[in-house]
Amino acid sequence: MSDTFNSQTVSWGRQLFRKSSRSNGGSSGNCVAVAVHGDEVAVGDTKTPLADSYAHLRVSSADLGGLLAAIKAGTIA
């Protein structure tokens, strides 16, 4: 899967993604993978594979950091 980011074509291929060490290998489906390119982060679901990538959500690293901080602080669940 390719996208344009800062006038560059970014290929979010499966090889860029790293599976979370907290993802379990069971059948519950808790499988998350993350890829970073520059200031952009893609969070993907490994149970939703595409031809060469995963279905994913792209956000800036600052936005992802803010979301994770809010979750850790308990201000959002």
N, C-alpha and C positions, 0 to 999 in steps of 0.2 A: 504494500500500500504506500503510495507516494503522496505527499502534500507539499504545498509551497509555504515556506517559512522564511521571512526576511529576504524575499526574492531568491531563495535557494530551494531546489527541490530536495525534500527530505524523504528518504525511503525508510519507513518504519517496519523494516523486515523483522521477522521473528528473532533473528540473531542479535538484535539490539536489546531485546527484553531480558530482564533477569527476574526469575521467579522468587517471590517472597519466601524467606526461610520459615515464616509463620503459616504459610499455606499448608494445608494438610493434604495428604495423598489419598485420602479416603473418598467415598462416594458423596460426601456432603456438598461438594462443589465450591469450597472455599479456596479458590486458586486465583492469585493476583500476581501480575507481572508488571514491571516498571521499566521504561526506557527513557533515556535522557539524551537530548540533542541541543546543545547550546543552552538557552534559557527556557527551553520547552521540555515538558515532561509528558509522557504518554503512560496512562495507567490502563492496563488491559486485563481481560478476563481470559485465562488460558483454556477455559471450557468453551469458549466461543472462537475457535480458530477460523481464520480466513485462509485464502490460498497461500500467502507467504507472511502473514502477520496474525494479530489478534484483534478482535473488536476492541477499540480503546477510546478513551477520552483524553484529549490533549489540553493541558493548562500550562500557565507559566510556572516556573519554579517558585516564585514569590507567592502566587495564589495557592499552590499546593502546600507550601509551608504554613500559610495562614490557616488553611483548612485543618491540617494536622495539629497545629497549636490549639485551635479551638476545640477539636475533639479531645485532645489530652487534658485541656482545662475543664472539660465538662460543660462548655457553653453550648455545644451542639452534640447530638448523639447520632 
